[in-house]
């Protein structure tokens, strides 16, 4: 799995990261080292771990990095909920982003399952 850019889950998580960066640019400045940083790091961790895992060579390593990406996806899901509850994003925006992150979580779970079954 050397070309991670061909993976749909990588593309979707990369696009989500771009959206997160745009949305968090509108958050209050006093959140720069708080929620903004957390959301940006967690969201970018998803495609970064997919990329790193694909460069490791083995399916066992790839599955481990996908699990890390999965954890980051759950972290993003929570931080988006927090952003909504703090009224940094509208409920509609939260719902749209939540749908995307849940789809990414499902795709990661499926890919983990596929890779793990080959071992």
Buried (B, 14 or more C-beta within 10 A) or exposed (E): BEEBEEBEBBBBBBEBBEBBBEBBEEBEEEBEEEBBEBBBBBBBBBBBBBBBBBEBEEBEBBBBBBBBBBBBBEBBBEBBBBBBEEEBBEEEBBEEBBEBBEBBBEBBBEBBEEBBEEE
